[in-house]
Amino acid sequence: MRREINQTELSFIYQKIGEAIWHLQHVEDLLINFHFIKFHAIEPNGIAEEEANMVLKNLQMLPLGKLIGIAEDKKTISTEFADSLREFNKKRIWVVHHSMRDNGEDLYTTKGLRDFIKNICEFTDNALILQREIESQVLDHSDKHGFSREKAYEMANNYLNNLKGLS
């Protein structure tokens, strides 16, 4: 049965889509940084700051699918992990480019609205899983190259404290 979408439901949908895109961007940034660390900055201070900034800026301009391909080609991620990221990228394309066109009319039924929100929330949950996986791979790689997890967490906390104005 068709029904009108109320303002609370619409606001919730917007909030969930925004949350999904925010976490998508975290996945992209983590993947960029992981690839950069493994392929471009192999040793600490192994790349000049100006060159590092240029490489990072160029990587940040790439769409997720292209970035996944480069990371796999350069062997900074495994084929299995690249497959997981490609599946995530297919869902990203739906969330960002097609969700409204493909499923906007579904929001006018209770089941369609529920399914739409479920798909968006599953995408966000998957983004969080991928974030933790990439973080784990970064920390494992850092440990192998003599940069302890403790030092990484200390640097991250200092960075966050600086953003908060606490340092």
VOPAGU-2260 file (C-alpha; in pm, 1 decimal, decimal comma):
REM VOPAGU-2260
SITE   aa  ch    i         X         Y         Z
SITE  MET   A    0       0,0       0,0       0,0
SITE  ARG   A    1     130,8     346,8     -94,4
SITE  ARG   A    2     166,7     619,0     165,8
SITE  GLU   A    3     323,5     959,1     213,4
SITE  ILE   A    4     672,7     988,3     360,2
SITE  ASN   A    5     666,8    1197,7     674,5
SITE  GLN   A    6     930,3    1459,1     764,2
SITE  THR   A    7    1078,7    1246,6    1043,9
SITE  GLU   A    8    1133,7     953,6     805,4
SITE  LEU   A    9    1283,3    1179,6     541,1
SITE  SER   A   10    1518,4    1340,5     793,6
SITE  PHE   A   11    1623,0     994,3     914,0
SITE  ILE   A   12    1696,6     883,9     555,4
SITE  TYR   A   13    1907,2    1195,6     494,4
SITE  GLN   A   14    2095,5    1139,9     818,9
SITE  LYS   A   15    2167,0     774,7     732,6
SITE  ILE   A   16    2284,5     860,9     380,1
SITE  GLY   A   17    2512,9    1131,2     520,8
SITE  GLU   A   18    2651,1     886,9     776,2
SITE  ALA   A   19    2711,8     630,5     500,1
SITE  ILE   A   20    2900,2     880,6     284,7
SITE  TRP   A   21    3104,8    1001,3     580,6
SITE  HIS   A   22    3218,4     645,2     656,8
SITE  LEU   A   23    3281,1     580,6     287,1
SITE  GLN   A   24    3523,4     873,7     290,5
SITE  HIS   A   25    3702,5     721,4     589,6
SITE  VAL   A   26    3748,9     397,5     393,7
SITE  GLU   A   27    3886,7     593,1      97,6
SITE  ASP   A   28    4126,1     794,0     314,5
SITE  LEU   A   29    4250,0     488,8     501,7
SITE  LEU   A   30    4307,1     301,7     176,1
SITE  ILE   A   31    4493,9     600,0      28,5
SITE  ASN   A   32    4715,0     628,2     334,8
SITE  PHE   A   33    4777,3     254,3     352,7
SITE  HIS   A   34    4876,5     240,8     -14,2
SITE  PHE   A   35    5094,8     548,2      32,6
SITE  ILE   A   36    5272,2     397,1     334,3
SITE  LYS   A   37    5332,2      59,7     168,5
SITE  PHE   A   38    5423,4     176,7    -180,5
SITE  HIS   A   39    5554,8     533,0    -161,8
SITE  ALA   A   40    5683,9     586,6     192,5
SITE  ILE   A   41    5840,2     246,8     249,7
SITE  GLU   A   42    6086,4     374,5     510,0
SITE  PRO   A   43    6021,9     646,1     768,2
SITE  ASN   A   44    6128,5     978,7     614,1
SITE  GLY   A   45    6188,1     788,6     289,1
SITE  ILE   A   46    6010,4    1049,9      78,5
SITE  ALA   A   47    6043,4    1427,8      81,1
SITE  GLU   A   48    5747,5    1613,3     233,1
SITE  GLU   A   49    5673,1    1808,8     -84,8
SITE  GLU   A   50    5670,9    1491,9    -295,2
SITE  ALA   A   51    5463,4    1309,2     -32,1
SITE  ASN   A   52    5201,3    1584,6     -36,5
SITE  MET   A   53    5187,4    1574,9    -416,8
SITE  VAL   A   54    5150,5    1194,8    -424,8
SITE  LEU   A   55    4876,6    1204,5    -159,7
SITE  LYS   A   56    4692,2    1483,0    -341,2
SITE  ASN   A   57    4699,2    1280,8    -665,0
SITE  LEU   A   58    4575,1     967,3    -487,7
SITE  GLN   A   59    4292,9    1163,9    -324,0
SITE  MET   A   60    4166,4    1268,3    -667,1
SITE  LEU   A   61    4110,5     907,7    -777,0
SITE  PRO   A   62    3770,8     739,5    -763,0
SITE  LEU   A   63    3756,0     442,0    -527,7
SITE  GLY   A   64    3749,6     182,1    -807,2
SITE  LYS   A   65    4066,7     319,2    -966,1
SITE  LEU   A   66    4238,1     337,0    -626,8
SITE  ILE   A   67    4150,3     -26,1    -555,9
SITE  GLY   A   68    4297,0    -128,7    -892,0
SITE  ILE   A   69    4620,8      60,4    -831,3
SITE  ALA   A   70    4658,6     -78,0    -478,7
SITE  GLU   A   71    4605,0    -431,9    -607,1
SITE  ASP   A   72    4837,9    -385,7    -906,1
SITE  LYS   A   73    5114,2    -250,5    -679,9
SITE  LYS   A   74    5051,6    -536,6    -433,6
SITE  THR   A   75    4972,4    -306,6    -141,0
SITE  ILE   A   76    4651,1    -505,0     -83,6
SITE  SER   A   77    4570,1    -870,0    -140,5
SITE  THR   A   78    4344,0    -990,2    -420,1
SITE  GLU   A   79    4093,7   -1111,2    -159,5
SITE  PHE   A   80    4082,5    -772,5       9,2
SITE  ALA   A   81    4056,7    -600,4    -330,4
SITE  ASP   A   82    3751,7    -819,2    -401,3
SITE  SER   A   83    3589,7    -703,6     -74,5
SITE  LEU   A   84    3664,7    -343,1    -163,5
SITE  ARG   A   85    3522,8    -387,9    -515,2
SITE  GLU   A   86    3198,5    -524,0    -371,2
SITE  PHE   A   87    3188,0    -224,7    -136,7
SITE  ASN   A   88    3252,1       5,4    -433,0
SITE  LYS   A   89    2952,8    -140,9    -621,2
SITE  LYS   A   90    2734,0     -54,8    -322,8
SITE  ARG   A   91    2898,8     287,5    -301,3
SITE  ILE   A   92    2796,2     357,5    -658,9
SITE  TRP   A   93    2436,5     271,4    -569,2
SITE  VAL   A   94    2437,7     485,2    -250,0
SITE  VAL   A   95    2599,8     788,7    -410,7
SITE  HIS   A   96    2468,9     779,9    -767,3
SITE  HIS   A   97    2160,7     559,2    -797,9
SITE  SER   A   98    1976,6     512,1    -468,0
SITE  MET   A   99    1729,1     794,7    -527,7
SITE  ARG   A  100    1664,4     709,8    -893,1
SITE  ASP   A  101    1654,7     332,9    -848,3
SITE  ASN   A  102    1471,4     314,8    -517,0
SITE  GLY   A  103    1321,3     656,0    -439,9
SITE  GLU   A  104     969,6     536,7    -519,6
SITE  ASP   A  105    1014,6     245,1    -277,5
SITE  LEU   A  106    1007,9     496,5       8,1
SITE  TYR   A  107     631,3     531,6     -41,6
SITE  THR   A  108     567,1     184,9     101,4
SITE  THR   A  109     646,1      68,3     452,6
SITE  LYS   A  110     842,6    -233,6     329,5
SITE  GLY   A  111    1027,5     -30,1      66,6
SITE  LEU   A  112    1123,8     232,1     322,7
SITE  ARG   A  113    1244,3     -36,0     564,5
SITE  ASP   A  114    1447,2    -212,0     291,4
SITE  PHE   A  115    1600,9     115,3     172,2
SITE  ILE   A  116    1713,9     210,7     523,3
SITE  LYS   A  117    1839,3    -143,5     583,1
SITE  ASN   A  118    2055,4    -127,1     267,5
SITE  ILE   A  119    2202,2     209,7     365,9
SITE  CYS   A  120    2275,0      88,1     720,3
SITE  GLU   A  121    2437,2    -232,4     590,1
SITE  PHE   A  122    2660,7     -20,5     366,3
SITE  THR   A  123    2766,7     187,7     668,0
SITE  ASP   A  124    2829,2    -125,0     875,4
SITE  ASN   A  125    3044,3    -263,9     593,9
SITE  ALA   A  126    3238,5      64,1     577,8
SITE  LEU   A  127    3313,3      33,6     950,0
SITE  ILE   A  128    3433,5    -325,2     904,7
SITE  LEU   A  129    3660,1    -217,1     617,7
SITE  GLN   A  130    3796,1      71,3     823,8
SITE  ARG   A  131    3894,9    -167,2    1103,0
SITE  GLU   A  132    4050,0    -408,2     852,0
SITE  ILE   A  133    4259,5    -137,5     686,6
SITE  GLU   A  134    4362,5       0,8    1026,3
SITE  SER   A  135    4471,7    -348,2    1131,4
SITE  GLN   A  136    4675,0    -389,2     812,1
SITE  VAL   A  137    4838,7     -47,7     862,9
SITE  LEU   A  138    4932,8    -135,3    1220,0
SITE  ASP   A  139    5064,1    -479,8    1120,1
SITE  HIS   A  140    5273,4    -320,8     845,3
SITE  SER   A  141    5402,8     -55,2    1083,9
SITE  ASP   A  142    5496,1    -316,6    1344,7
SITE  LYS   A  143    5693,7    -508,7    1081,5
SITE  HIS   A  144    5888,9    -194,2     998,3
SITE  GLY   A  145    5976,0    -100,5    1355,8
SITE  PHE   A  146    5701,6     155,5    1414,8
SITE  SER   A  147    5505,5      34,7    1716,6
SITE  ARG   A  148    5128,7      43,2    1754,5
SITE  GLU   A  149    5178,3     236,6    2073,9
SITE  LYS   A  150    5367,2     508,9    1887,2
SITE  ALA   A  151    5098,0     516,3    1616,3
SITE  TYR   A  152    4820,6     552,7    1875,8
SITE  GLU   A  153    5020,0     818,0    2061,1
SITE  MET   A  154    5061,9    1018,4    1739,5
SITE  ALA   A  155    4691,2     978,4    1654,7
SITE  ASN   A  156    4586,0    1091,2    2002,2
SITE  ASN   A  157    4820,4    1390,5    1986,7
SITE  TYR   A  158    4676,7    1484,1    1647,4
SITE  LEU   A  159    4318,6    1459,7    1776,2
SITE  ASN   A  160    4402,4    1652,6    2091,8
SITE  ASN   A  161    4553,9    1924,2    1875,0
SITE  LEU   A  162    4235,1    1940,5    1665,0
SITE  LYS   A  163    4032,9    1971,5    1985,5
SITE  GLY   A  164    4260,5    2248,7    2111,1
SITE  LEU   A  165    4379,8    2037,0    2403,6
SITE  SER   A  166    4751,8    2050,9    2336,5
